[in-house]
Amino acid sequence: MKKTLRLLTVVACTPAAAQVAEPEISPPPPPETRWEGAIGLITSYAPTYQGASGTRVKVNPGFFLRYGRFTVTNASGFVTRRADDVMRGLGVDLSTSDRLRVNLALRFDNGRQESADPALAGLGDIKATVRARVSAGYRFDDGWRAGFSWSVDAFGRGGGNFGDISFGREMRLSPETVWNVSTQLSAAGDRYMQTYYGISEEQAARTGYPVYTPGSGLRDVAISTGFRTELSDRWILLGGAGASRLIGPPAKSPLTKQVSGWGMNVGLAWRF
């Protein structure tokens, strides 16, 4: 009996027995970072330029690709996470908070071609460039959200600086469908205004427009609405419409044929 008690005492004091009595709890592994994306087509109807009287219909390919905090897309609606807001361009999320989103991005700016509308003839093309953009968004309760962004012409090709503030709400109509509505107010610096709405003496001589030198100030106010619905695990349908009104220096520009304009778009995407 004494030998049996001694044996039990030795076994209880061994490391193996202690480990069974007080097991170590390992931290959970970090979430796996993976690629995800979407490709599709977007059809849009809009003025040939903001302030134009003419309109055009365009069909463009759309794509979205994400790896961790990094995204690249030419169509923000192609986002594959239902609760995300993703801006066009090559971006990186600086904040992972459920409420606050801060993002840095580089986005391609097509500029403007004078062949796009007869009203632009003789003005010359505005060169394509890359814009560096910082944006922040905050989600309130019940789907309400506010946003801010500011961008600059990274290559100094006349794009200047431009920014906006927005406020809106997103509502889930069903497990598959999200609908949103928002308002936006934008402003720009004097270089941007001169490039897109100003008329230099040389341009005036070629076109017959009066010389116009706008300063920095407000550009437009807009309202928009849109939806995104999950057709299946792989397919999504999205669409939207919006209207805007030029204010400030652009509204007085000789290039502004209509201060108000509207547009719409619809897209179909396959996710992977």
The 8 nearest C-alpha neighbors of each residue, nearest first, counted from 0:
[[1, 3, 2, 4, 5, 6, 7, 8],
 [0, 2, 4, 3, 5, 6, 7, 8],
 [3, 1, 5, 0, 4, 6, 7, 8],
 [2, 4, 0, 6, 1, 5, 7, 8],
 [5, 3, 1, 7, 6, 2, 8, 0],
 [4, 6, 8, 2, 3, 7, 1, 9],
 [7, 5, 3, 9, 8, 4, 2, 10],
 [8, 6, 10, 4, 9, 5, 11, 3],
 [7, 9, 5, 11, 6, 10, 4, 12],
 [8, 10, 6, 12, 11, 7, 5, 13],
 [11, 9, 7, 13, 12, 8, 6, 16],
 [12, 10, 8, 16, 9, 13, 7, 17],
 [11, 13, 9, 10, 8, 16, 14, 17],
 [12, 14, 10, 15, 16, 11, 17, 9],
 [15, 13, 17, 16, 18, 12, 11, 19],
 [14, 16, 18, 17, 13, 19, 12, 11],
 [17, 15, 19, 18, 11, 14, 13, 20],
 [16, 18, 14, 20, 19, 15, 21, 13],
 [19, 17, 15, 22, 21, 16, 20, 14],
 [18, 20, 16, 17, 21, 22, 15, 14],
 [19, 21, 17, 18, 22, 16, 15, 11],
 [20, 22, 18, 19, 17, 23, 16, 24],
 [23, 21, 18, 19, 20, 24, 17, 25],
 [24, 22, 25, 21, 18, 19, 26, 20],
 [25, 23, 22, 26, 27, 21, 18, 19],
 [24, 26, 23, 27, 28, 22, 29, 21],
 [27, 25, 28, 24, 29, 23, 30, 22],
 [26, 28, 25, 29, 30, 24, 31, 23],
 [29, 27, 26, 30, 31, 25, 32, 24],
 [30, 28, 31, 27, 26, 32, 25, 33],
 [31, 29, 32, 28, 27, 33, 67, 26],
 [30, 32, 33, 29, 28, 67, 34, 66],
 [33, 31, 67, 30, 66, 34, 29, 68],
 [34, 32, 66, 31, 35, 67, 65, 30],
 [33, 35, 66, 65, 36, 32, 64, 67],
 [36, 34, 65, 64, 271, 33, 66, 37],
 [35, 37, 64, 63, 271, 270, 65, 79],
 [36, 38, 270, 63, 269, 62, 271, 268],
 [39, 37, 62, 268, 269, 61, 63, 270],
 [38, 40, 268, 61, 267, 60, 269, 62],
 [39, 41, 60, 61, 266, 267, 59, 268],
 [40, 42, 266, 59, 58, 265, 60, 61],
 [43, 41, 58, 265, 264, 57, 266, 59],
 [44, 42, 264, 57, 56, 263, 41, 45],
 [43, 45, 56, 262, 263, 55, 264, 57],
 [44, 46, 262, 54, 55, 261, 47, 43],
 [47, 45, 54, 48, 53, 51, 55, 49],
 [46, 48, 54, 55, 53, 51, 115, 45],
 [49, 47, 46, 51, 50, 116, 115, 45],
 [48, 50, 51, 46, 47, 260, 255, 245],
 [49, 51, 255, 257, 258, 256, 48, 52],
 [52, 50, 256, 48, 53, 49, 46, 257],
 [51, 53, 256, 257, 50, 54, 46, 47],
 [54, 52, 51, 46, 47, 55, 116, 48],
 [53, 55, 46, 47, 45, 52, 44, 56],
 [56, 54, 44, 45, 47, 46, 57, 53],
 [55, 57, 44, 43, 45, 58, 54, 42],
 [58, 56, 43, 42, 59, 55, 44, 41],
 [57, 59, 42, 41, 43, 40, 56, 60],
 [60, 58, 41, 40, 57, 61, 42, 43],
 [61, 59, 40, 39, 41, 62, 58, 38],
 [62, 60, 39, 40, 74, 38, 73, 59],
 [61, 63, 38, 72, 37, 73, 39, 74],
 [62, 64, 72, 36, 37, 71, 77, 38],
 [65, 63, 36, 71, 70, 35, 72, 37],
 [66, 64, 70, 35, 69, 34, 36, 67],
 [67, 65, 34, 69, 33, 68, 70, 35],
 [66, 68, 32, 69, 65, 33, 34, 70],
 [67, 69, 92, 91, 66, 70, 65, 93],
 [70, 68, 91, 66, 67, 65, 90, 92],
 [71, 69, 65, 90, 64, 89, 91, 66],
 [70, 72, 89, 64, 88, 63, 90, 65],
 [73, 71, 63, 87, 88, 62, 74, 64],
 [72, 74, 87, 61, 88, 62, 75, 63],
 [75, 73, 72, 76, 61, 77, 87, 62],
 [74, 76, 86, 85, 77, 87, 78, 73],
 [77, 75, 78, 74, 237, 227, 85, 84],
 [76, 78, 75, 74, 63, 79, 37, 268],
 [79, 77, 76, 80, 75, 85, 63, 83],
 [78, 80, 81, 77, 36, 270, 37, 35],
 [81, 79, 83, 82, 78, 84, 77, 35],
 [80, 82, 83, 79, 78, 177, 84, 227],
 [83, 81, 80, 84, 79, 78, 177, 97],
 [84, 82, 80, 81, 85, 78, 79, 100],
 [83, 85, 86, 82, 75, 78, 76, 100],
 [84, 86, 75, 83, 78, 87, 76, 70],
 [85, 87, 75, 88, 84, 72, 90, 74],
 [88, 86, 73, 72, 75, 74, 106, 85],
 [89, 87, 106, 72, 71, 105, 73, 90],
 [88, 90, 71, 105, 104, 70, 106, 72],
 [91, 89, 104, 70, 103, 69, 88, 71],
 [90, 92, 69, 68, 103, 102, 93, 70],
 [93, 91, 102, 68, 94, 101, 69, 103],
 [94, 92, 101, 102, 91, 95, 103, 100],
 [93, 95, 101, 100, 92, 96, 99, 102],
 [94, 96, 97, 100, 93, 92, 99, 101],
 [95, 97, 99, 98, 94, 100, 101, 137],
 [96, 98, 99, 95, 100, 138, 137, 94],
 [99, 97, 138, 96, 137, 100, 139, 136],
 [98, 100, 137, 96, 136, 97, 138, 101],
 [99, 101, 136, 94, 135, 137, 96, 102],
 [102, 100, 135, 93, 94, 134, 92, 136],
 [101, 103, 92, 134, 93, 91, 133, 135],
 [104, 102, 133, 90, 91, 132, 134, 92],
 [105, 103, 90, 132, 89, 131, 88, 106],
 [106, 104, 131, 89, 88, 130, 132, 90],
 [105, 107, 88, 130, 129, 89, 87, 104],
 [106, 108, 129, 128, 130, 109, 88, 105],
 [107, 109, 128, 110, 127, 129, 106, 130],
 [110, 108, 127, 111, 107, 128, 126, 125],
 [109, 111, 127, 125, 126, 108, 128, 112],
 [112, 110, 125, 124, 109, 113, 126, 127],
 [113, 111, 124, 114, 115, 125, 110, 123],
 [112, 114, 119, 120, 124, 115, 123, 122],
 [113, 115, 112, 116, 120, 117, 119, 124],
 [116, 114, 113, 112, 47, 117, 119, 111],
 [115, 117, 118, 114, 119, 113, 47, 120],
 [118, 116, 119, 120, 114, 115, 113, 53],
 [119, 117, 116, 120, 254, 51, 113, 256],
 [120, 118, 113, 117, 116, 122, 121, 114],
 [121, 119, 113, 117, 122, 118, 114, 116],
 [122, 120, 123, 206, 205, 119, 202, 113],
 [121, 123, 202, 120, 119, 113, 124, 206],
 [124, 122, 121, 113, 125, 112, 120, 119],
 [125, 123, 112, 113, 111, 126, 122, 110],
 [124, 126, 111, 110, 112, 127, 123, 194],
 [127, 125, 110, 124, 128, 156, 111, 109],
 [126, 128, 110, 109, 108, 125, 129, 111],
 [127, 129, 108, 107, 154, 126, 130, 156],
 [130, 128, 107, 106, 108, 153, 152, 105],
 [129, 131, 152, 153, 106, 151, 105, 150],
 [132, 130, 105, 150, 151, 153, 104, 152],
 [131, 133, 150, 104, 149, 103, 105, 130],
 [134, 132, 103, 149, 148, 102, 150, 104],
 [135, 133, 148, 102, 147, 101, 149, 132],
 [136, 134, 101, 147, 100, 146, 102, 148],
 [137, 135, 146, 100, 145, 99, 147, 101],
 [136, 138, 99, 98, 145, 144, 100, 146],
 [139, 137, 144, 98, 143, 99, 145, 136],
 [140, 138, 143, 144, 142, 137, 141, 98],
 [139, 141, 142, 143, 138, 144, 98, 168],
 [142, 140, 143, 139, 170, 168, 169, 138],
 [141, 143, 169, 168, 140, 170, 139, 144],
 [144, 142, 168, 139, 141, 167, 138, 140],
 [143, 145, 138, 167, 139, 137, 166, 168],
 [146, 144, 166, 137, 165, 136, 167, 138],
 [147, 145, 136, 165, 164, 135, 166, 137],
 [146, 148, 164, 135, 134, 163, 165, 136],
 [149, 147, 134, 162, 163, 133, 135, 164],
 [148, 150, 162, 133, 132, 161, 134, 163],
 [149, 151, 132, 131, 161, 160, 130, 162],
 [152, 150, 160, 130, 131, 159, 153, 161],
 [151, 153, 130, 158, 155, 159, 154, 129],
 [152, 154, 130, 129, 155, 131, 151, 128],
 [155, 153, 152, 156, 128, 129, 130, 157],
 [156, 154, 152, 157, 153, 158, 159, 128],
 [157, 155, 154, 158, 126, 128, 152, 127],
 [156, 158, 159, 155, 194, 190, 191, 152],
 [157, 159, 191, 152, 156, 160, 190, 155],
 [158, 160, 191, 190, 152, 157, 151, 188],
 [161, 159, 151, 188, 150, 187, 191, 152],
 [160, 162, 187, 150, 149, 186, 188, 151],
 [163, 161, 149, 148, 186, 185, 150, 187],
 [162, 164, 185, 184, 148, 147, 186, 149],
 [163, 165, 147, 184, 146, 183, 185, 148],
 [166, 164, 183, 146, 182, 145, 147, 184],
 [165, 167, 145, 182, 181, 144, 146, 183],
 [168, 166, 181, 144, 180, 143, 182, 145],
 [167, 169, 143, 142, 179, 180, 144, 181],
 [168, 170, 179, 142, 178, 143, 180, 171],
 [171, 169, 178, 177, 179, 142, 172, 168],
 [172, 170, 177, 173, 176, 178, 169, 174],
 [171, 173, 176, 177, 170, 178, 174, 175],
 [174, 172, 176, 175, 171, 177, 228, 170],
 [173, 175, 176, 171, 172, 177, 229, 228],
 [176, 174, 229, 173, 228, 177, 230, 172],
 [177, 175, 228, 173, 172, 227, 171, 174],
 [176, 178, 171, 227, 226, 170, 172, 228],
 [179, 177, 226, 170, 169, 225, 171, 227],
 [180, 178, 169, 225, 224, 168, 170, 226],
 [179, 181, 224, 167, 168, 223, 225, 169],
 [182, 180, 167, 223, 166, 222, 168, 224],
 [183, 181, 222, 166, 165, 221, 167, 223],
 [184, 182, 165, 221, 220, 164, 222, 185],
 [183, 185, 220, 163, 164, 219, 165, 221],
 [186, 184, 163, 218, 219, 162, 217, 220],
 [185, 187, 217, 218, 216, 162, 161, 163],
 [188, 186, 161, 215, 216, 160, 191, 162],
 [187, 189, 215, 160, 191, 190, 159, 192],
 [188, 190, 215, 214, 192, 191, 193, 213],
 [191, 189, 159, 193, 192, 188, 194, 157],
 [190, 192, 159, 158, 194, 189, 193, 188],
 [193, 191, 189, 196, 190, 195, 194, 213],
 [192, 194, 197, 190, 196, 191, 195, 213],
 [193, 195, 191, 192, 197, 196, 157, 190],
 [196, 194, 192, 193, 197, 191, 125, 158],
 [195, 197, 192, 193, 252, 249, 194, 254],
 [198, 196, 193, 211, 212, 213, 194, 195],
 [197, 199, 211, 210, 202, 203, 212, 200],
 [198, 200, 202, 201, 210, 203, 197, 211],
 [201, 199, 203, 202, 210, 204, 198, 209],
 [202, 200, 204, 199, 203, 205, 198, 206],
 [203, 201, 199, 205, 204, 200, 122, 198],
 [202, 204, 208, 200, 207, 206, 201, 205],
 [203, 205, 201, 202, 206, 207, 200, 208],
 [206, 204, 202, 203, 121, 207, 201, 122],
 [207, 205, 203, 208, 121, 204, 202, 122],
 [206, 208, 203, 204, 205, 209, 202, 210],
 [207, 209, 203, 206, 210, 253, 198, 202],
 [210, 208, 203, 211, 207, 198, 253, 200],
 [209, 211, 198, 199, 203, 200, 208, 212],
 [210, 212, 198, 197, 209, 213, 199, 252],
 [213, 211, 197, 193, 198, 214, 210, 199],
 [214, 212, 248, 193, 197, 192, 211, 189],
 [215, 213, 189, 216, 192, 212, 248, 188],
 [214, 216, 189, 188, 187, 192, 213, 217],
 [217, 215, 186, 187, 247, 214, 218, 188],
 [216, 218, 186, 247, 185, 219, 246, 187],
 [219, 217, 186, 246, 185, 247, 245, 249],
 [220, 218, 245, 246, 244, 185, 184, 217],
 [219, 221, 184, 244, 243, 183, 185, 245],
 [222, 220, 243, 183, 182, 242, 244, 219],
 [221, 223, 182, 242, 241, 181, 183, 243],
 [224, 222, 241, 181, 180, 240, 242, 182],
 [223, 225, 180, 239, 179, 240, 241, 181],
 [224, 226, 239, 179, 238, 178, 240, 180],
 [225, 227, 178, 177, 238, 237, 179, 239],
 [226, 228, 237, 177, 176, 236, 178, 238],
 [227, 229, 176, 175, 236, 235, 230, 237],
 [230, 228, 235, 175, 231, 234, 176, 236],
 [229, 231, 235, 234, 228, 236, 232, 175],
 [232, 230, 234, 233, 229, 235, 175, 228],
 [231, 233, 234, 229, 230, 270, 235, 269],
 [234, 232, 270, 231, 269, 271, 235, 230],
 [233, 235, 269, 231, 230, 268, 232, 270],
 [236, 234, 229, 230, 268, 228, 267, 237],
 [237, 235, 267, 228, 227, 266, 268, 229],
 [238, 236, 227, 266, 226, 265, 228, 267],
 [239, 237, 265, 264, 225, 226, 266, 227],
 [238, 240, 225, 264, 224, 263, 226, 265],
 [241, 239, 263, 224, 262, 223, 225, 264],
 [240, 242, 223, 261, 262, 222, 224, 263],
 [241, 243, 261, 222, 221, 260, 223, 262],
 [244, 242, 221, 260, 220, 259, 261, 222],
 [245, 243, 259, 258, 219, 220, 246, 221],
 [244, 246, 219, 258, 250, 218, 249, 259],
 [247, 245, 250, 219, 218, 249, 217, 244],
 [246, 248, 217, 249, 250, 218, 216, 245],
 [247, 249, 250, 251, 213, 246, 252, 214],
 [250, 248, 252, 251, 247, 196, 218, 245],
 [249, 251, 246, 245, 248, 252, 247, 258],
 [252, 250, 249, 248, 253, 255, 247, 246],
 [251, 253, 249, 254, 255, 250, 196, 248],
 [254, 252, 255, 251, 208, 209, 256, 211],
 [255, 253, 252, 256, 196, 50, 118, 51],
 [256, 254, 50, 252, 253, 257, 51, 250],
 [255, 257, 51, 52, 50, 254, 258, 253],
 [258, 256, 50, 259, 255, 52, 51, 260],
 [257, 259, 245, 244, 50, 250, 255, 256],
 [260, 258, 244, 257, 243, 245, 50, 261],
 [261, 259, 243, 242, 244, 258, 46, 257],
 [260, 262, 242, 241, 243, 45, 259, 263],
 [261, 263, 45, 44, 241, 240, 242, 260],
 [264, 262, 240, 44, 239, 43, 241, 45],
 [263, 265, 43, 238, 239, 42, 44, 240],
 [266, 264, 238, 42, 41, 237, 239, 43],
 [265, 267, 41, 237, 40, 236, 238, 42],
 [266, 268, 236, 39, 40, 235, 237, 41],
 [267, 269, 39, 38, 235, 234, 37, 270],
 [270, 268, 234, 37, 38, 233, 39, 235],
 [271, 269, 37, 233, 36, 234, 268, 38],
 [270, 36, 35, 37, 269, 233, 38, 34]]
